């Protein structure tokens, strides 16, 4: 029997916990049930590898972590690992209930970054909840966090270096060959630096979309799908002339810039994948699911 094509799905942390919603486990579980239904339908046509974001979740862990002053705060690489287990477990449980005959496996995944990456000098990755301007000012003074504007509020930002290599790619490929639905690279992966034969964690959160694109290339996947809380990529976003981009070629997007903290990495990730693999990539909202890959909804990026 011929194997189904491979699809890497990147599910945004904000798709699992919508902007403005309380950081409650029960609310995340409700949203994950919706996400699981969408992912389950994709398995009709694809072998799915699922990468999830962790922006709200790892930010919450950092807040909880900082609330107990008798212990030094845990570093971000450990918090990313915690978020992989937390979100991965909830997704695995929901997907297994949706697909009783499907093997579903969550894999802790390390991703190598360059310690000299300029991203360490220019934090731009949003994590945690949205704050008012006054709250952001207080947190910056109290905890030394860097805060940047996100929409109408402010959020903490941390370094987001480019992913270079996925340590567990061989294990992911083996599970995929045995028809597992694999949940991996959670939160972009646990950020590590390689020195000789030694790996050490570092203070960063890797962009899960760029990590998903790297994974898709390493697995030689047929398509990449980024599901988020936006229904498409927009030109002139936030202006009266904003316009959704439907089907578009990689070359047509060349020279177009998007917000570095949100849509920019998604477009970059899709273009990198399409350019190097010849496959296609979609960006859109969770509820539109497979219709994005058909060009009926969202933004579909194709070779050319």
Rosetta silent file (secondary structure, phi, psi, omega in degrees, C-alpha in Angstrom):
SEQUENCE: XXXXXXXXXXXXXXXXXXXXXXXXXXXXXXXXXXXXXXXXXXXXXXXXXXXXXXXXXXXXXXXXXXXXXXXXXXXXXXXXXXXXXXXXXXXXXXXXXXXXXXXXXXXXXXXXXXXXXXXXXXXXXXXXXXXXXXXXXXXXXXXXXXXXXXXXXXXXXXXXXXXXXXXXXXXXXXXXXXXXXXXXXXXXXXXXXXXXXXXXXXXXXXXXXXXXXXXXXXXXXXXXXXXXXXXXXXXXXXXXXXXXXXXXXXXXXXXXXXXXXXXXXXXXXXXXXXXXXXXXXXXXXXXXXXXXXXXXXXXXXXXX
SCORE:     score description
SCORE:     0.000 S_00000001
   1 L     0.000  130.208 -177.932    0.000    0.000    0.000 S_00000001
   2 L   -70.221  137.560 -179.909    1.391    3.381   -1.029 S_00000001
   3 L   -71.541  145.959  173.846    2.214    5.752    1.807 S_00000001
   4 L   -68.964  155.730  175.289    0.297    9.007    2.112 S_00000001
   5 E   -65.784  159.813 -175.810    2.254   12.228    1.504 S_00000001
   6 E   -97.891  132.122  178.165    3.855   13.904    4.518 S_00000001
   7 E  -124.197  125.360  171.714    2.470   17.129    5.964 S_00000001
   8 E   -96.947  123.125 -179.644    4.155   19.154    8.700 S_00000001
   9 E  -109.711  127.090  175.303    1.587   21.224   10.612 S_00000001
  10 E  -106.372  114.915 -176.203    2.678   24.147   12.792 S_00000001
  11 E  -105.091  117.798 -175.124   -0.002   24.972   15.331 S_00000001
  12 L   -67.802  143.536  175.073    0.373   28.365   16.981 S_00000001
  13 H   -58.307  -30.906  178.657    0.374   28.719   20.753 S_00000001
  14 H   -78.186  -15.842  172.753   -2.181   31.497   20.231 S_00000001
  15 H   -76.788  -25.136  178.888   -4.416   29.099   18.312 S_00000001
  16 H   -88.909  -23.986  178.517   -4.499   26.943   21.455 S_00000001
  17 L  -140.996   97.918 -170.729   -4.994   29.874   23.802 S_00000001
  18 L   -65.458  151.325 -177.958   -6.674   32.779   22.064 S_00000001
  19 L   -53.954  126.472  178.451   -5.546   36.336   22.655 S_00000001
  20 L    92.197  -12.796  178.850   -7.083   37.711   25.834 S_00000001
  21 L   -76.630  146.455  176.209   -8.231   34.341   27.207 S_00000001
  22 L   -61.407  148.162 -178.378   -7.189   33.425   30.763 S_00000001
  23 L   -80.099   58.375 -176.329   -4.196   31.065   30.962 S_00000001
  24 L   -99.062  141.359  178.136   -6.368   28.257   32.313 S_00000001
  25 H   -60.579  -40.392 -177.180   -5.751   24.545   31.637 S_00000001
  26 H   -64.593  -36.739  178.827   -9.462   23.952   31.064 S_00000001
  27 H   -69.831  -41.591  176.578   -9.643   26.664   28.392 S_00000001
  28 H   -61.008  -41.073 -179.390   -6.572   25.278   26.629 S_00000001
  29 H   -64.348  -37.655  176.913   -8.102   21.806   26.695 S_00000001
  30 H   -63.212  -45.214  178.872  -11.313   23.107   25.104 S_00000001
  31 H   -66.172  -35.797  179.402   -9.316   24.802   22.328 S_00000001
  32 H   -67.240  -33.106  175.370   -7.170   21.695   21.875 S_00000001
  33 H   -60.393  -40.245  177.453  -10.294   19.599   21.321 S_00000001
  34 H   -65.842  -45.934  179.397  -11.131   21.882   18.386 S_00000001
  35 H   -60.887  -41.301 -179.181   -7.564   21.680   17.075 S_00000001
  36 H   -62.118  -37.263  177.648   -7.550   17.889   17.404 S_00000001
  37 H   -62.962  -41.240  178.851  -10.679   17.660   15.264 S_00000001
  38 H   -66.553  -46.950 -179.084   -9.003   19.683   12.501 S_00000001
  39 H   -63.980  -39.301  179.945   -5.754   17.680   12.669 S_00000001
  40 H   -59.821  -40.473  179.793   -7.668   14.406   12.700 S_00000001
  41 H   -67.366  -31.362  178.045   -9.393   15.305    9.420 S_00000001
  42 H   -64.977  -27.884 -178.389   -6.023   16.082    7.839 S_00000001
  43 L   -69.602  -10.819  175.083   -4.915   12.484    8.490 S_00000001
  44 L   -63.105  -31.856 -175.499   -7.443   11.307    5.879 S_00000001
  45 L  -116.177  -15.850 -170.733   -5.034   12.531    3.193 S_00000001
  46 E  -132.704  155.362  161.434   -1.691   13.023    4.936 S_00000001
  47 E   -89.482  118.370 -168.542    0.832   11.514    7.323 S_00000001
  48 E  -101.551  134.073  167.506    0.941   14.333    9.849 S_00000001
  49 E  -115.647  124.095 -171.935    3.844   15.651   11.906 S_00000001
  50 E  -109.948  123.575  174.278    2.598   18.259   14.375 S_00000001
  51 E  -112.104  133.930 -178.959    4.688   21.129   15.736 S_00000001
  52 E  -119.930  152.432  174.136    3.064   23.409   18.314 S_00000001
  53 L   -80.929  174.755 -179.141    3.842   26.876   19.625 S_00000001
  54 L  -150.697   16.167 -175.358    4.283   27.721   23.278 S_00000001
  55 H   -52.112  -57.245  178.303    4.328   31.533   23.537 S_00000001
  56 H   -63.910  -38.744 -173.337    1.504   31.929   26.085 S_00000001
  57 H   -70.778  -45.486 -179.127    2.376   28.682   27.853 S_00000001
  58 H   -70.327  -28.752  174.952    6.111   29.226   28.353 S_00000001
  59 H   -65.954  -39.335  176.443    5.373   32.785   29.459 S_00000001
  60 H   -64.584  -43.634  178.350    3.018   31.446   32.121 S_00000001
  61 H   -60.449  -38.051  178.527    5.642   28.952   33.281 S_00000001
  62 H   -65.650  -38.893  177.571    8.148   31.800   33.548 S_00000001
  63 H   -65.241  -46.240  179.175    5.701   33.808   35.683 S_00000001
  64 H   -62.762  -38.792 -179.338    4.989   30.833   37.954 S_00000001
  65 H   -62.515  -41.680 -177.014    8.711   30.143   38.099 S_00000001
  66 H   -77.848  -13.364 -174.924    9.515   33.699   39.183 S_00000001
  67 L   -76.964  -14.276 -179.068    6.790   33.727   41.854 S_00000001
  68 L  -109.521   95.619 -170.212    8.791   31.466   44.213 S_00000001
  69 L   -74.262  -10.581 -177.271   11.831   33.506   45.291 S_00000001
  70 L   -76.859  -10.288  179.047   13.472   30.787   47.408 S_00000001
  71 L  -125.575  136.053  177.849   14.667   28.985   44.263 S_00000001
  72 L   -60.761  137.714 -179.390   16.620   30.583   41.410 S_00000001
  73 L   -54.854  138.172  176.972   14.414   30.846   38.293 S_00000001
  74 L   -69.824  146.077  179.845   14.773   27.920   35.911 S_00000001
  75 L   -71.051  162.573 -174.115   16.347   28.813   32.544 S_00000001
  76 H   -62.833  -33.281 -179.193   14.227   29.123   29.416 S_00000001
  77 H   -62.337  -37.384  178.239   15.461   25.880   27.838 S_00000001
  78 H   -70.805  -38.436  177.658   14.027   23.913   30.788 S_00000001
  79 H   -65.221  -36.480  175.714   10.768   25.889   30.638 S_00000001
  80 H   -63.077  -42.271  177.510   10.514   25.099   26.910 S_00000001
  81 H   -61.188  -41.101  177.290   10.964   21.404   27.746 S_00000001
  82 H   -61.347  -42.201 -178.911    8.196   21.709   30.360 S_00000001
  83 H   -68.071  -33.106  175.645    5.893   23.331   27.809 S_00000001
  84 H   -60.187  -44.673  179.481    6.632   20.540   25.307 S_00000001
  85 H   -66.672  -42.615 -176.303    5.451   17.998   27.849 S_00000001
  86 H   -66.059  -55.631 -177.618    2.405   20.018   28.924 S_00000001
  87 H   -71.247  -39.339  178.926    1.031   20.959   25.505 S_00000001
  88 H   -59.403  -42.684  178.410    2.198   17.725   23.889 S_00000001
  89 H   -60.682  -46.532 -178.155    0.345   15.660   26.463 S_00000001
  90 H   -64.377  -40.039  177.354   -2.905   17.585   25.949 S_00000001
  91 H   -66.724  -43.298 -178.527   -2.630   17.300   22.156 S_00000001
  92 H   -61.789  -43.688 -179.994   -1.710   13.611   22.313 S_00000001
  93 H   -62.190  -46.692 -177.699   -4.654   12.817   24.570 S_00000001
  94 H   -67.148  -40.862 -179.344   -7.141   14.699   22.395 S_00000001
  95 H   -68.912  -37.438  178.568   -5.817   13.260   19.109 S_00000001
  96 H   -65.508  -35.099  177.279   -5.820    9.699   20.451 S_00000001
  97 H   -71.263  -32.763  176.722   -9.470   10.137   21.454 S_00000001
  98 H   -73.493  -33.354 -173.492  -10.282   11.512   17.985 S_00000001
  99 L  -127.914   75.177 -173.367   -8.326    8.741   16.234 S_00000001
 100 L   -58.395  -26.877 -178.791   -8.552    5.572   18.387 S_00000001
 101 L   -95.445    1.992 -177.894   -6.706    3.423   15.834 S_00000001
 102 L   -98.369  129.326  172.634   -3.911    5.942   15.199 S_00000001
 103 L   -72.298  128.851  179.817   -0.607    5.765   17.068 S_00000001
 104 E  -125.758  124.950 -175.076    0.158    9.233   18.466 S_00000001
 105 E  -129.645  132.205  174.357    3.590    9.961   19.961 S_00000001
 106 E  -103.346  131.659 -175.219    4.992   13.072   21.638 S_00000001
 107 L  -125.748  120.986  171.382    8.766   13.471   21.459 S_00000001
 108 L   -60.945  129.287 -170.493   10.898   15.897   23.462 S_00000001
 109 L  -129.847  127.443  176.044   12.964   17.618   20.783 S_00000001
 110 E   -99.363  143.267  179.206   16.204   19.609   20.985 S_00000001
 111 E  -130.475  127.237 -177.231   17.149   22.118   18.299 S_00000001
 112 E   -79.199  138.113  174.596   20.671   23.469   17.857 S_00000001
 113 L  -128.395  166.539  179.261   21.241   27.223   17.557 S_00000001
 114 L   -92.610  122.193 -179.779   24.322   29.401   17.043 S_00000001
 115 L   -62.895  -18.894  178.037   25.433   31.167   20.268 S_00000001
 116 L   -93.362    7.029  179.039   26.667   34.055   18.081 S_00000001
 117 L   -56.961  130.340 -179.229   23.262   34.512   16.421 S_00000001
 118 H   -61.963  -15.410  178.363   22.478   38.271   16.412 S_00000001
 119 H   -59.760  -26.747  179.593   18.989   37.451   17.734 S_00000001
 120 H   -67.001  -20.556  178.559   20.527   37.218   21.215 S_00000001
 121 H   -96.271   -6.271 -176.616   21.207   40.971   20.998 S_00000001
 122 L  -140.811   74.054 -178.433   17.735   41.844   19.649 S_00000001
 123 L   -59.121  133.548 -179.950   14.949   39.947   21.458 S_00000001
 124 L  -143.338   -2.609 -176.758   11.723   39.877   19.420 S_00000001
 125 E   -86.058  117.987 -179.747    9.893   36.624   20.296 S_00000001
 126 E   -73.258  134.647  170.480    6.692   37.296   22.251 S_00000001
 127 E  -137.839  155.751  174.551    5.951   35.055   25.228 S_00000001
 128 E    81.384 -175.543 -175.609    3.387   35.203   28.008 S_00000001
 129 E   -77.091  172.603  177.177    0.187   37.226   28.420 S_00000001
 130 E   -88.729  136.398 -179.781   -0.656   40.710   27.189 S_00000001
 131 E  -119.721  160.491  170.309   -0.082   43.585   29.638 S_00000001
 132 L   -75.444  168.802  179.245   -1.072   47.237   29.819 S_00000001
 133 H   -60.552  -41.446 -179.596    1.611   49.877   29.357 S_00000001
 134 H   -65.211  -43.977  178.630    1.757   50.497   33.115 S_00000001
 135 H   -62.376  -42.170 -179.420    2.074   46.766   33.908 S_00000001
 136 H   -61.613  -41.842  178.973    4.788   46.383   31.269 S_00000001
 137 H   -62.985  -42.637  179.588    6.786   49.250   32.758 S_00000001
 138 H   -64.407  -44.029 -178.291    6.541   47.729   36.248 S_00000001
 139 H   -66.297  -38.806  178.680    7.577   44.249   35.060 S_00000001
 140 H   -62.140  -39.565  179.851   10.533   45.624   33.115 S_00000001
 141 H   -72.875  -40.894 -174.569   11.738   47.412   36.242 S_00000001
 142 H   -75.775  -43.871 -171.704   11.039   44.543   38.647 S_00000001
 143 H  -109.746   -6.830 -178.390   12.226   41.533   36.631 S_00000001
 144 L    75.450   16.330  179.396   14.511   43.069   34.027 S_00000001
 145 L   -74.120  151.677  172.348   12.304   41.771   31.215 S_00000001
 146 E   -95.706  125.884 -176.496   12.287   43.408   27.797 S_00000001
 147 E  -115.282  138.391  176.891    8.746   44.419   26.847 S_00000001
 148 E  -134.469  155.776 -179.499    7.491   45.345   23.379 S_00000001
 149 E   -67.207  135.279  176.796    4.171   46.468   21.976 S_00000001
 150 E  -137.158  102.230 -175.099    1.960   43.661   20.630 S_00000001
 151 L    67.990 -126.500 -179.483   -1.307   44.898   19.160 S_00000001
 152 L   -91.572   -5.258 -178.716   -2.982   47.161   21.700 S_00000001
 153 E  -122.432 -160.657 -179.570   -0.934   45.837   24.640 S_00000001
 154 E  -131.138  147.206  176.547    2.582   44.834   25.605 S_00000001
 155 E  -137.393  159.394  174.966    4.271   41.438   26.001 S_00000001
 156 E   -70.321  143.554  174.390    7.616   40.123   27.136 S_00000001
 157 E  -123.368  147.034  179.776   10.102   39.369   24.347 S_00000001
 158 E  -133.837  164.109  178.472   13.073   36.971   24.420 S_00000001
 159 L   -60.404  144.926  179.256   15.826   36.043   21.925 S_00000001
 160 L  -134.636   77.305 -178.336   14.721   33.844   19.020 S_00000001
 161 L   -69.052  157.306  179.942   17.803   32.477   17.222 S_00000001
 162 L   -69.401  137.119  175.970   17.495   30.621   13.930 S_00000001
 163 L   -73.130  135.782 -177.741   17.180   26.820   14.178 S_00000001
 164 L  -108.622  -39.538 -177.298   20.151   25.016   12.643 S_00000001
 165 E  -156.022  144.142 -179.378   19.604   21.287   13.254 S_00000001
 166 E  -103.559  113.717 -172.145   16.997   19.058   14.885 S_00000001
 167 L   -62.056  -37.147 -174.771   18.694   16.520   17.135 S_00000001
 168 L   -96.745   21.681 -175.417   15.846   13.998   17.102 S_00000001
 169 H   -61.552  -35.898  179.573   15.095   14.126   13.347 S_00000001
 170 H   -65.472  -40.557  177.956   16.082   10.467   12.827 S_00000001
 171 H   -65.693  -40.696  178.340   13.701    9.364   15.607 S_00000001
 172 H   -61.448  -44.206 -179.433   10.906   11.509   14.151 S_00000001
 173 H   -64.148  -39.490  178.395   11.457    9.972   10.722 S_00000001
 174 H   -63.364  -44.509  177.738   11.414    6.444   12.153 S_00000001
 175 H   -62.514  -39.838  179.653    8.120    7.079   13.946 S_00000001
 176 H   -64.736  -40.949  178.421    6.663    8.594   10.772 S_00000001
 177 H   -63.574  -25.203  177.066    7.707    5.563    8.706 S_00000001
 178 L   -96.611   21.268  172.364    5.798    3.433   11.214 S_00000001
 179 L    64.932   27.010  171.409    2.687    5.586   10.673 S_00000001
 180 L   -79.150  143.173  164.143    2.771    7.428   13.976 S_00000001
 181 E   -83.491  115.794 -171.243    1.256   10.888   14.165 S_00000001
 182 E  -103.518  127.997  172.989    4.258   12.632   15.714 S_00000001
 183 E  -103.841  117.788 -173.022    4.047   15.687   17.996 S_00000001
 184 L  -153.752  177.968  179.991    7.525   17.230   18.155 S_00000001
 185 L    53.166   28.803 -177.539    9.619   20.430   18.050 S_00000001
 186 H   -53.565  134.316 -178.395    7.198   21.872   20.616 S_00000001
 187 H    63.404   20.664 -177.446    7.692   25.607   21.068 S_00000001
 188 H    90.916   -9.302 -178.641   10.239   25.494   18.252 S_00000001
 189 L   107.608  155.644  176.180   12.345   22.966   20.124 S_00000001
 190 E   -74.889  117.734 -174.160   14.486   23.040   23.259 S_00000001
 191 E   -73.544  124.158 -179.803   17.265   25.512   22.365 S_00000001
 192 E  -133.316  154.136  176.138   20.741   23.979   22.690 S_00000001
 193 E  -114.661  132.998 -179.754   24.270   24.940   21.708 S_00000001
 194 E   -98.303  123.541  174.695   26.682   22.284   20.450 S_00000001
 195 E  -126.049  103.417 -173.528   30.322   22.508   21.585 S_00000001
 196 L    64.576 -122.218  177.949   32.248   19.505   20.331 S_00000001
 197 L   -97.663    5.241 -174.569   30.265   16.495   21.567 S_00000001
 198 E  -105.941  134.357  174.767   28.571   18.469   24.350 S_00000001
 199 E  -110.449  137.121  174.733   25.139   20.096   24.199 S_00000001
 200 E  -133.424  147.770  178.769   24.041   22.783   26.620 S_00000001
 201 E   -74.851  161.505  178.348   20.772   24.659   26.876 S_00000001
 202 L  -141.388  162.284 -175.858   20.517   28.401   26.280 S_00000001
 203 L   -80.313   91.776 -178.381   18.200   31.301   27.144 S_00000001
 204 L  -166.253  165.363  167.917   15.950   31.542   24.092 S_00000001
 205 L  -130.421  116.438 -177.099   12.683   30.456   22.524 S_00000001
 206 L   -75.630  141.020  177.249   13.040   29.276   18.925 S_00000001
 207 L   -65.611  123.782 -173.980   10.382   30.334   16.448 S_00000001
 208 H   -69.918  -24.270  179.711    8.211   27.266   15.929 S_00000001
 209 H   -72.805  -44.125  176.393    7.405   28.167   12.309 S_00000001
 210 H   -65.001  -37.273  177.394   11.061   28.347   11.257 S_00000001
 211 H   -65.878  -40.686  178.030   11.669   25.141   13.218 S_00000001
 212 H   -64.293  -39.171  178.616    8.709   23.453   11.483 S_00000001
 213 H   -65.826  -41.127  176.378   10.060   24.503    8.083 S_00000001
 214 H   -61.112  -45.094  178.279   13.495   23.093    8.941 S_00000001
 215 H   -60.858  -44.649 -179.392   11.860   19.846   10.058 S_00000001
 216 H   -60.111  -38.713  178.075    9.767   19.693    6.874 S_00000001
 217 H   -69.011  -42.372 -179.065   12.916   20.045    4.779 S_00000001
 218 H   -65.388  -34.206  179.720   14.794   17.394    6.784 S_00000001
 219 L   -84.453   -5.528 -173.576   11.870   14.969    6.471 S_00000001
 220 L    54.221   47.376  179.767   11.444   15.822    2.769 S_00000001
 221 L   -67.771  160.232 -179.220    7.790   16.564    3.502 S_00000001
 222 L   -89.024  -25.452 -178.126    5.357   17.314    0.700 S_00000001
 223 E  -154.834  158.041  177.167    3.665   20.300    2.345 S_00000001
 224 E  -128.286  132.405 -179.280    3.857   22.690    5.295 S_00000001
 225 E  -129.415  121.075  179.243    0.770   24.154    6.961 S_00000001
 226 E  -107.407  114.249 -179.033    0.931   26.957    9.529 S_00000001
 227 E  -104.278  128.654 -172.978   -2.286   27.347   11.530 S_00000001
 228 E  -142.855 -164.966  179.413   -2.625   30.497   13.580 S_00000001
 229 L   -96.456    7.298  175.074   -5.168   33.040   14.842 S_00000001
 230 L  -107.015  144.110 -175.752   -5.060   35.030   11.564 S_00000001
 231 L   -81.975  -10.727  179.471   -7.172   33.938    8.607 S_00000001
 232 L  -173.667  174.256  169.339   -4.478   34.798    6.016 S_00000001
 233 E   -85.814  136.979 -177.833   -1.356   36.818    5.319 S_00000001
 234 E  -118.038  138.594  165.975   -2.222   40.459    4.634 S_00000001
 235 E   -79.934  143.636  177.111   -0.514   43.158    2.635 S_00000001
 236 L    56.228   42.029 -177.312   -0.483   46.530    4.398 S_00000001
 237 L   -56.785  136.184  176.405   -1.714   44.932    7.631 S_00000001
 238 L    82.631    7.108  178.209   -3.326   47.337   10.069 S_00000001
 239 L  -117.911  164.833  178.662   -3.981   50.021    7.476 S_00000001
 240 L   -60.922  -20.848 -177.776   -7.169   50.972    5.599 S_00000001
 241 L   -98.711   14.743 -178.847   -5.688   49.362    2.471 S_00000001
 242 L   -60.007  143.166 -176.450   -4.956   45.952    4.041 S_00000001
 243 E  -147.222  131.925  179.826   -5.689   43.072    1.696 S_00000001
 244 E   -69.230  140.645  176.103   -5.538   39.307    2.156 S_00000001
 245 E   -96.101  123.840  179.440   -3.039   37.417    0.000 S_00000001
 246 L   -88.561 -115.989  176.304   -4.542   34.274   -1.540 S_00000001
 247 E   -82.441  133.855 -174.907   -2.421   32.012   -3.774 S_00000001
 248 E  -151.482  148.372  176.737    1.021   33.471   -4.396 S_00000001
 249 E   -87.899  160.612  177.622    4.435   32.377   -5.657 S_00000001
 250 H   -58.999  -44.024 -177.342    7.640   32.632   -3.653 S_00000001
 251 H   -65.082  -32.232  179.320    9.102   35.108   -6.144 S_00000001
 252 H   -67.830  -25.458  179.447    6.038   37.347   -5.877 S_00000001
 253 H   -86.076  -12.336 -177.677    6.633   37.652   -2.126 S_00000001
 254 L   -58.760  130.595  178.567   10.306   38.597   -2.545 S_00000001
 255 L    88.141   -7.499  177.730   10.987   42.021   -1.101 S_00000001
 256 L   -89.104  131.382 -178.441    7.722   42.173    0.845 S_00000001
 257 L  -107.509  146.539  178.728    8.219   42.671    4.588 S_00000001
 258 L  -132.527  165.254 -175.057    5.967   41.531    7.414 S_00000001
 259 L   -56.862  125.129 -176.183    6.065   42.032   11.191 S_00000001
 260 L   -64.786  -23.288 -176.835    9.201   40.367   12.611 S_00000001
 261 L   -92.898   -6.302 -177.025    7.398   39.327   15.795 S_00000001
 262 L  -140.785  -81.692 -173.605    4.408   37.585   14.247 S_00000001
 263 H   -78.028  -27.153 -178.027    3.686   37.060   10.520 S_00000001
 264 H   -53.446  -52.943  179.306    7.231   37.641    9.253 S_00000001
 265 H   -62.202  -31.177  178.710    8.685   34.323   10.485 S_00000001
 266 H   -65.665  -46.539  178.601    5.638   32.446    9.140 S_00000001
 267 H   -65.523  -44.013  178.519    6.091   33.824    5.632 S_00000001
 268 H   -59.315  -43.897 -179.264    9.872   33.295    5.801 S_00000001
 269 H   -61.120  -46.103 -179.123    9.389   29.710    6.966 S_00000001
 270 H   -65.144  -42.806 -179.740    6.964   28.903    4.149 S_00000001
 271 H   -64.853  -40.790  177.474    9.140   30.538    1.486 S_00000001
 272 H   -59.567  -44.931 -178.433   12.246   28.673    2.698 S_00000001
 273 H   -65.152  -49.726 -177.408   10.381   25.368    2.530 S_00000001
 274 H   -63.114  -42.194 -177.343    8.807   25.940   -0.893 S_00000001
 275 H   -62.618  -39.411 -174.493   12.036   27.295   -2.388 S_00000001
 276 H   -91.903  -23.286 -174.180   14.132   24.318   -1.296 S_00000001
 277 H  -107.277  -24.469 -174.056   11.612   21.474   -1.558 S_00000001
 278 L    79.903    2.050  176.492    9.328   22.364   -4.437 S_00000001
 279 L   -82.027 -165.688  177.005    6.348   21.606   -2.210 S_00000001
 280 E  -127.379  160.327 -174.496    3.655   24.055   -1.193 S_00000001
 281 E  -140.840  142.254 -178.357    2.893   25.815    2.066 S_00000001
 282 E  -124.667  150.388  175.187   -0.208   27.368    3.586 S_00000001
 283 E  -132.532  129.098  178.360   -0.916   29.942    6.300 S_00000001
 284 E  -179.161 -170.342 -175.004   -4.352   30.482    7.788 S_00000001
 285 E   -82.705  155.038 -177.073   -6.738   29.983   10.657 S_00000001
 286 H   -54.483  -46.250 -173.742   -7.242   26.738   12.500 S_00000001
 287 H   -66.340  -18.640 -178.908  -10.867   26.294   11.472 S_00000001
 288 H   -84.575  -20.107  170.861   -9.983   26.472    7.754 S_00000001
 289 H    39.947 -122.456 -173.506   -7.629   23.473    8.014 S_00000001
 290 H   -66.265  -19.401  179.587   -7.242   21.518    4.788 S_00000001
 291 H   -65.783  -21.234  176.742   -9.047   24.164    2.725 S_00000001
 292 L   -67.556  -42.664 -178.495   -5.890   26.280    2.979 S_00000001
 293 L   -70.729  -17.432  176.458   -3.853   23.624    1.146 S_00000001
 294 L   -90.933   -3.556 -178.612   -6.511   23.536   -1.588 S_00000001
 295 L    79.996   10.458 -178.017   -6.243   27.283   -2.096 S_00000001
 296 L   -86.503  -25.341 -178.864   -9.831   27.868   -0.946 S_00000001
 297 L  -138.975  165.458  173.766   -8.923   29.727    2.247 S_00000001
 298 L    62.872 -152.345 -179.672   -5.962   31.520    3.775 S_00000001
 299 E  -118.618  127.132  178.801   -2.691   32.042    1.931 S_00000001
 300 E  -115.827  120.463 -178.180   -1.135   29.332   -0.251 S_00000001
 301 E  -104.568  124.880 -174.893    2.515   29.765   -1.259 S_00000001
 302 E  -123.426  163.270  178.337    3.624   27.780   -4.319 S_00000001
 303 L   -62.301  156.217  176.732    6.852   27.440   -6.309 S_00000001
 304 L   131.879    0.000    0.000    7.610   30.031   -8.951 S_00000001
